Amino acid sequence: MTDRRTASTITDTELDQLYDALNALREVARGYCEHCGRGDATPPPEAYEEQRARAARAEAALTRVRALAGWALNGWSDLSPRKILDTIDQEQPHD
């Protein structure tokens, strides 16, 4: 067992050093929530929402490309590289 200092024996300077070390760890602990104290490496809410929106945009682009490929397979459209890129980059209305 290690010798641990008690709250009544620690100096203000040592306490400040401990808080500095704790804050440094919090900065590198991805997903740490200073409000609830969780540090389970989950992304913060803003990053989660950004990832979710990015995934939705990727899914929408994939859906558009699949539709274009279906049109080409049925002879309804030419499948030129420009048309594919335009379809991928097409802006979709936001919810």
Order of alpha helices (4+ residues) and beta strands (2+ residues): alpha-alpha-alpha
